[in-house]
Amino acid sequence: MKTASVILFALTLFVYDAFAIEIRGRVLDEKYFPVPNVRVSISTGGVTKTDKFGIFSLFAESTPYSLYISDNSLMNAVLYTNLSASTPEIIMFGLPFSRNVNNEMVKVEFPMVQTGRNVILKFISSDVFYSEDVVASPGEWKKVLNVIFPSYTDRINGRIIYLEKSPTSFIKYAEYPVTIIKEGYPQNTYFDSLTAYTFPLESFVTIYPPAFAFDTKGFTVYGDFLSMHRNAEIMINETEGDIISSKVLVPMNLPYGFRLKIEGRGGFTKGSNFVSYTYSYPGSTMNISTETAPALEAPQDKYWGVSNNTMFTWNYGSGSGVYVAHFHSFVPVGDFYIVTIDKTVRFPRSYAGNVIDGNEYSWQILKYLTYTSVDDFVRPRLFANDQGYKAILTSELRTFRINPF
């Protein structure tokens, strides 16, 4: 009988392994850095943590399943529902940057900027990185760039680009290959008269902002380097105001799969707004689409008496997309996000694992276009940068209480 029990147990394991699906995913922050050492659990059973690359592995006994990602040290958690994907790329909302990063400086020197010109300096890489644009004004000849990269590596390879422009033309472009070393001395880079410059020439893109009467509206034009990491872009123009159209000066030619990324935005004083991203090329005409954020339906603003059974509902808003319900606890501070295709969720405090555990809260809905399912939203990117039209629609913000005081 003992032998038969062992055989039965082995057969049970074989059947489980035959039908269980391995979920091998990756957790990233909002700047696309890996998020290490956060807890990941699956609704069908099983708990693990991400490794230094943000990668985790779990088994799903059936689909669809849900993933719960939490970092109790920051009181932040995200629940992804209705998943079937075996290799999801999970964005952990509420983390603009991972805590585990290197931040190094590079000193850049260049010929003194002439009157009527400015110079855009930017570090770019095909590896995971983030670096702000730095603009040098007339009379300046040196700047410092901050370069952020993951802590799992002690160096990063990339290039510092130099783009000189006037109000009517893009004058010259150059780049300098660098290797930035963790905890190394600030590295010096020189663009001088012997540097090999190219001439990007100039073109225009004509932009028509939304005709709808938003309280605020505007757009930003970026030069986007398609073959590099998703943070490899430079800001060319930023315009705010209720204008009919604008003709924006852009470079005609830059390397690395150069294209234009146009960020359009519109918002209302009550808080609802949208930000959209469209890709184009020099010489094009672009109409920024008008998007409508989801409207919150229930409970009403400043409602008190919410319980674990209270349902939070909203309407569609425009377009096809995935909703992210954000619940924020004021005291103690905590943030919980639910990624779903539904237009209603139950108040999540009972299953949020003490991430949100106060009396006073706010809630808001974000809608991410254009996605048809949560699986579509977590699909790993096939290219270094995103493709196609994207938009984020944000509802108004409401507050509520569990008890009146």
Secondary structure, 3 states (H helix, E strand, C coil): CHHHHHHHHHHHHHHHHHHCEEEEEEEECCCCCECCCCEEEECCCCEEECCCCCEEEEEECCCCEEEEEEECCCCEEEEEEEECCCCCEEECCCCCCCCCEEEEEEEEECCCCCCCCEEEEEEECCCCCECCCEEECCCCCEEEEEEEEECCCCEEEEEEEEEEECCCCEEEEEEEEEEEECCCCCEEEECCCCCCCECCCEEEEEEECCCCCCCEEEEEEEEEECCCCCCCEEEEEEEECCCCCEEEEEECCCCCCEEEEEEEEEECCCCCEEEEEEEECCCCEEECCCCCCCCEEECCCCEECCCCCCEEEECCCCCCEEEEEEEEECCCCEEEEEEECCCEEECHHHHCCCCCCCCEEEEEEEEEECCCCHHHHCCCCCCCCCCCCEEEEECCCEEEECCCC
